[in-house]
Amino acid sequence: MNLILGPLPPEFGEISSLRVLRLEDNHLTGPIPSEYGELSNLEVLDISANTLTGFVPDSFSSLNSINDLRLGQNKLRGKLLPILGSMYDLRHIDIQGCMFEDDGLSRKIRNLFPHIEGLIE
């Protein structure tokens, strides 16, 4: 915990060489900036245990290198499955406590990613 307050800085989306972004367990609020979808080298994104709201940006479908996506314990909603479709290397995902609207999301994630090692729901 770093006790970072306020919104996620969209400027992080400009750091093209970023491989790991861990901002879990802070006091981050508001939506996830769509600019984060431009982090083409990102392998780990952990923004769990904050108070983030809204939808996971469609731009996340461009995060082809990501293998660890932790969104849990936020107030995120909407459809997640279409965004996950191109995350071919995804091994771990945390969606615990989110309000995603996909029916049977956990089962569909396991079908889409048979190699998944960790699913926290």
C-alpha positions in Angstrom: 0.0 0.0 0.0 1.3 3.4 -1.0 -1.6 5.5 0.0 -1.9 7.1 -3.5 -5.0 9.2 -3.7 -7.1 10.3 -6.7 -7.5 9.2 -10.3 -5.1 7.0 -12.2 -2.7 9.2 -14.2 -3.4 8.9 -17.9 0.3 9.8 -18.5 1.3 6.3 -17.5 -0.2 5.2 -20.9 2.7 7.1 -22.6 5.4 4.9 -21.1 5.6 2.5 -24.0 8.4 0.4 -22.4 6.4 -0.2 -19.2 6.2 -4.0 -18.4 4.8 -4.0 -14.9 2.3 -1.5 -13.3 1.3 -2.3 -9.7 -0.9 0.2 -8.0 -2.9 -2.2 -5.9 -4.3 -1.4 -2.5 -4.4 2.4 -2.7 -7.1 5.0 -2.7 -7.4 5.4 -6.5 -10.7 6.6 -7.8 -12.6 7.2 -11.0 -12.3 5.4 -14.4 -9.4 3.5 -15.9 -7.8 5.8 -18.5 -8.1 4.5 -22.1 -4.5 5.4 -22.6 -3.5 2.3 -20.6 -4.6 0.3 -23.6 -1.6 1.7 -25.5 0.9 -0.1 -23.2 1.8 -2.7 -25.7 4.6 -4.2 -23.6 2.7 -4.4 -20.4 2.8 -7.9 -18.9 1.4 -7.2 -15.4 -1.3 -4.8 -14.4 -2.5 -4.8 -10.8 -5.0 -2.0 -10.0 -6.9 -4.2 -7.5 -8.2 -3.0 -4.1 -8.9 0.6 -5.0 -12.2 2.4 -5.7 -12.1 2.5 -9.5 -15.4 2.9 -11.3 -16.8 2.6 -14.8 -15.9 0.2 -17.6 -12.7 -1.4 -18.6 -11.7 0.6 -21.7 -12.1 -1.1 -25.1 -8.5 -0.1 -25.7 -7.5 -2.9 -23.3 -8.1 -5.4 -26.1 -4.7 -4.2 -27.5 -2.8 -5.4 -24.4 -1.6 -8.6 -26.2 1.5 -9.1 -23.9 -0.4 -9.1 -20.6 -0.3 -12.3 -18.6 -1.4 -11.0 -15.2 -4.5 -8.7 -15.0 -5.8 -7.8 -11.5 -8.9 -5.7 -11.4 -10.6 -7.1 -8.4 -12.1 -5.2 -5.4 -13.1 -2.2 -7.5 -16.5 -1.0 -8.7 -15.9 -1.9 -12.4 -18.8 -3.0 -14.5 -19.8 -3.7 -18.1 -18.8 -6.5 -20.4 -15.3 -7.9 -19.9 -15.1 -10.9 -22.2 -14.8 -9.0 -25.5 -11.8 -7.1 -24.1 -10.1 -10.3 -22.9 -10.3 -12.0 -26.3 -6.9 -10.9 -27.6 -5.0 -11.3 -24.4 -3.4 -14.6 -25.6 -0.8 -14.8 -22.8 -3.2 -14.3 -19.9 -2.4 -16.6 -17.0 -3.8 -14.8 -14.0 -6.9 -12.7 -13.7 -8.6 -11.2 -10.6 -12.1 -9.9 -11.0 -13.3 -10.5 -7.5 -16.0 -8.0 -6.3 -16.4 -6.4 -9.7 -19.8 -6.0 -11.3 -19.2 -7.4 -14.8 -22.3 -8.2 -16.7 -21.1 -11.2 -18.7 -23.2 -14.3 -18.0 -21.1 -17.2 -16.9 -18.0 -15.1 -17.0 -15.8 -17.5 -15.0 -16.7 -20.5 -17.2 -16.2 -18.5 -20.4 -12.8 -17.3 -19.2 -11.7 -20.9 -18.5 -12.9 -21.9 -22.0 -11.2 -19.0 -23.7 -8.0 -19.5 -21.7 -7.6 -23.2 -21.0 -4.0 -22.5 -19.9 -5.1 -20.1 -17.1 -3.4 -20.7 -13.8 -5.2 -18.3 -11.5 -8.8 -17.0 -11.6 -9.9 -15.0 -8.6 -13.6 -14.4 -8.9 
